[in-house]
Structure formats: structure tokens, C-alpha cells
Amino acid sequence: MKLRIYILTIIGLLFSGLLKAQFPSTTQQGGSAFPTNGFPTGNQQDKDAKKATNSNGRIGLDDSTKVVYGPTSTRYFLEEDVVNNRKRLYNIDTIIDGIHNYNFVQRNKNLYQDLGNLGTAIRPVFYKAPEQIGTLLGYDAFTLYTFKPNQVRYYNTKSPFTNIIYVPGGGEQDLLQFELSRNIDSLWNVGLNVQRITANKTLVDQTSTGDNSSIGHWDFMVHSNYQTKNKKYSLLAYFNLSDHNSNDQGGVVLESGRDYQGMLALADNRPTLTVASTRDNSYNLHVYHEYVGYKAFQIFQTLDYQTRRVRFGDKGFSAAWQTGFYPYAFKKNLETPYRYAADTSITNNVVLDSLYNESKYSNFEAKTGIKGFYKGFNYRMHLRTRIFNYTNPLKSAYNISNKNENFLGLWLNQYFKDSTRVFGEVEFSTDLKNLRINGEFQGKWLNVGGSFISTPATLVQQRTYNNGFRWTGELDNVKTTNVYAYTNLKFKQLVLRPSADITKVSSYTYFDTLAYVQQSKKDIEIYRVGLGFDFRKGHFSTTNQIYYTTTGDEDNLMRIPKLFINSRVAFDLLYRKKLFIQTGLEFHYKSSYYADAYMPAIQQFHLQDKQLIEGYLQADAFADMRINRVRIFLKFAHVNKGLLGNGYYASPGFAGMGRVLAFGVHWLLFD
């Protein structure tokens, strides 16, 4: 609580001093605050601030100058562009397309599965290979909600810049995102990001008067970038604190004489877990710096330090074990697991007081290398070193202390005069046990690529110890081979985006129907074809994406819906030359499949055969609006509830959000 008060106090002090200066002091007649998305725009409003050179050669910024700033005077860049020697600046996003998709599932094009509520455990719908080699922790159910290095926006602002997003999302869900950035001088910028997510429980009796909070998530990040006057040395850095709290419910209890579809009305439903909770908090320090001696020879280094603590507790372990939610309990002083039975001689001798799971993890990583470019050719070589510690306070024999992993990498990229591009990269561990290869050809009409990765199973897959889940042992490396192709074909107002994707997974590591870790001895093949098509004429537009997926999976270990569809139809309107409106309907459909269930005790999704997630077409109505520098949306989520059924399940035991009205504000402040 003290930490939250401290963070809010800092935000208040920063915001209160800047708020008055953020409003435009002057405007030009007929001018809009900023251009957007093909609508008519006003005159250019980008003027340089008054500058004064100080004694050390830096250029000071005079915030008192009465100048109108906007997205064209405030731009940002990403770390990956600096690493890859791409001089790219991005404009502040001012379009209204899709601003109503505040939910993390929908903002990621419905390619993720959550538990039906904002901020709940989440996983990809389609198989996703690891992004890097090396031994990772594996508690990833909430990492999508935290800041990542490739998402951090580094600014060079001519004026203080603030971005505020507030969404009382309906269904007792709230999202707040606050971003503040300003230059100390012309060479040094400092920024602050805060994110707050809250949501209430959905699987509760309507007469409940207790604590119905489900999700409480905080992210607090301070970032900075600096470049010397001669532009030889650059530094990017951020520190992020993330704290996720979840009161876990375990899904709805299937009452006698009722079925899952009949329980979608959420009347008299009971959750499986009533006193279970998760807390996942981490601290991350990330630093990237480089020295550019010559364009063809540069030195760079990335430093990362992370500490993380993942905890789960359930004082109602006994009741949930007896109903079968937890698969096993262990006899006192023995490693033998027992399933629930009426035999009291067993029940009285197993450890049933509570279930507690905890993992502590710290990791230091340093990547050091050389890079450069000449005309259209780029290269990069590096040495990456990881030192990590893993601690399970319940079982010291499972601990890992100061384990070291070393990797060598090479990245090559070639741009051609006709705008085609070829790049390839390889990284391998010095003991030759881990390997990652990636390459792609990007042409005018066709993009073709492929990748291969062989990496160890995660720590949670290798070793877990608590009252209900225990395992340890060596597992084979998980190997993933992927080839793909896609293209964009334009026919006047119509754009087609066909794609094809083939993936083979060897030694697939998964959690079975009892949520115990297993490893497949057979290869699994995944075949996916896709077709996207966009059409725009006048004020009407439609965007669509269809995927058809099939697997060569004899044991049915990888559950993926065969048909996946996203669709949107929209109309653009202009009211009194100032209010821009885009209104329409969005649809999403997945065919029936046995989606993975969620086990909160180990923060993992696992196989289940009890509940078929029925195919369901969900529709959302929206109206996205912009007037001057404020964007507003209204969203009527699940507007078709009751027309095609009582609703749908987002995950086994967790109903998707019902019909709710959501409202949100995006406010950009530039001076």
C-alpha cells in the first residue's frame, strides 16, 4: 500500500506542474489540433521552440515560448531500430482506428485466450515457439501485461509530452495508462510510464457482499535516453517495477443436473476456489549503450538484471483436492502422491492444511558485440552471457545457484536497390546444446522465411515442489522448425493478404489433464493457411482475417481451433468539420475445440477433456471519435448476447464477458 501511495504521489506532483502548460496556448484559424487517418487537416502547426546554447554546448529548451506543438514535433524511436542502425522516428499515434480495443485479447487481434476478464491469465491460441534460447523461468501467464524492451518508446521532445488513457471498461473492469516524457536538454530525455489494471470477479453469487476484487496490476517504469553532442555515444535505459495480484477462482463448479451452456446465465454459479490468490512481482533494469567509431565498426552492449518472485496460496486446498481440482496430495514425509479417495486412512495422513507454491528467480544478462553498416549491408556479432539463480523455499534440493550460460550470435542483413531485403541470424550456446536460426526474404510481392530453435524446457517444467505438484528431472530440448510465406496483393480498393505456415515441434513439453508436466516422444506438425482481405470505398471500410489450421497430432496434445475469423465493418463520418467518427461492428469466431484449462497453483495452462468450448460468433458495436486532441470511444461489447445463445466460454470454466457498455478516453498533451 505504501508503494502505491508513493507512486501516485510522484505522478500527482509531475502532472500538476505540467497540466496547465499542456493546453495549446495558440491555434491557427481553420487548423485542426493534428491530422489523422486521411481526414481533412488544417495548417501545419509544428514550430521550433526558442533555444539557448549553454556553456557545455547543449541546447536548452525554453518551455515558456508560446508555440503550438503536436505529433509532428514529438516523435519517438525504438531500441531495435538503434541496434539495427535504422534511423527511424515514429509519429505519435493519432488515428482513431481500433482505439476501442482496450482489452489485451482484442488489441492482439484475438490471438490470445484469457479467463474472460481484463488482466487474467492469458496464453496464445496458436502454438508460439520460444523467442530466445536459454533456460527461462516459465511463469508466463501474466507477462503480456508488463513492459518489454521492444515496446519502450524513447522520445526526443521539443516540449513536455503526456499521454493519458483511461478506460472504465464495463463489467467492473478498469484500465489506466499514463505516459509522461520531457527533455532535460536537447541531448537527454526522461520519461515515466504507469499502468494500472483492475477487475472484479465474475463467478460470484449476485448476493455476495465480500471482497469481489479479482485483478490488481501495477506497472511503474522510468526510462531515459541520452546522446553525446557528436552523436558518437548513445544510451537507452529503463527500470520497471511490475506487481500482479490475482484472487483465483479456478472456474465455475458444474452443479448436478446442469450443463456448462446452461450456466452461462451466471445465476447461482459458484467458483471452485474461494480463498486462493497469486502474486507475481518483478524488478527489471535494462541498459543499452553503443559507441559509433565508424559507420562500419561500432561497439554495443546490452545489460539486463531481473529479480522475480512468484507466489500462490490456497488455504482451501483440502476441499479443492476432494472435488478433484487439485489432482494429488502427498503423504506426510513421503513423495508418494495420492488421488482423493473415501479411505480416511489416506485422507488423514496426507498434507491438506494448505497449498503454497513459491519461486524466486534472479537473472543477470550481458550482451556485448560489434556491429556496423556499409551502403545496404548491415552486420552484428555478439557474445551473450546469462547468470541466473532459482530458489524454491520449500525444497532446497531444487535450487540452482549461479548457473552460467554463454551464447555466440551473428546477424546479417542486406538491402537491395529494388527495396527487397534479405536477413539471417544464428545464435548458439558455447556448449553447442542450444541453437536458434532465423532468416527471411522480403520482396516486393512475396515474403518467405524460416526458423529453427532448440532450447531447454523452462524451470517450472524441470522442477516444481508443493503439496499438490512435484516433479524434477532432465527433459530433452524442445525443437521447433517453422517455414512461412505471405504476400500483399492490391487491386484498387481491395487488398488481399494470403499466407501459409508450417511448423514441426519435437519433444513438445506440455501439462497433461492432471496439470503434470509431460514430454511428447512424437513430432507434432501444424499446418495453417490464412487469408486477409481489406476493402475501402468512400466512407465504408472492412477488414477481415481468416485462418484454417490442422495438425498432424496423433495424441491430440496441441488443441487449436480449426477455424479462426476476425472481421470488422466501419463507416467514417465527419460532423461539423471538427468531430471525426468511425462507427461499426467487429466480429470474432473460433470453431469448437477443447481449449486448455488454467491451473493457478503453477500458473500454467494444461490439457482438459471435460468441456468443449463451443464455436461462437461474438459481435461488438463501437464508435470511435476524435475532437481536437482528445479521442473518445464507446463500445457495446457482446451486443449479440441472447441472439445466438447465452454467451460463450473464454476458457474452460470461465465465461466470456457479457453484454457491457465500455467508455474510454485517450488524451494527448504536447506543450
Secondary structure, DSSP 4 states (H G I P E B T S, - for coil): -HHHHHHHHHHHHHHHHHHHHHS-S---TT--SS--TTS--------PPPEEE-TTSPEEE-TTS-----TTT-EEE-HHHHHTT----EEPP---TTTT--SHHHHTTT-EE-SSSTTS--EESS----SS-S------SSGGGS--GGGPPEE--SS-EEEEEEEE-SSSEEEEEEEEEEEEETTEEEEEEEEEEEEE-SSS-TT--S--EEEEEEEEEEEEEEE-TTS-EEEEEEEEEEEEEEEE--SB---TT--TGGGGG-SS--BS-SSEEEEEEEEEEEEEEEEEEETTEEEEEEEEEEEEEEEEEETTHHHHHHTTSS--EEBTT---EE---S-HHHHTTB--S-EEEEEEEEEEEEEEEEEEEETTEEEEEEEEEEEEEEE-TT-GGG-EEEEEEEEEEEEEEEE-TTS-EEEEEEEEETTSS-EEEEEEEE-SS-EEEEEEEEEPPPHHHHEEESSS-EEE---PPEEEEEEEEE--EEETTEEEEEEEEEEEEES-EEE-TTS-EEE-SS-EEEEEEEEEEEEEETTEEEEEEEEEEEEE-TT--S---SEEEEEEEEEEEEETTTEEEEEEEEEEEE--B-PPEEETTTTEEE---S--B--EEEEEEEEEEEETTEEEEEEEETTTTTTSSS--EEETTEEPP-SEEEEEEEEEE--
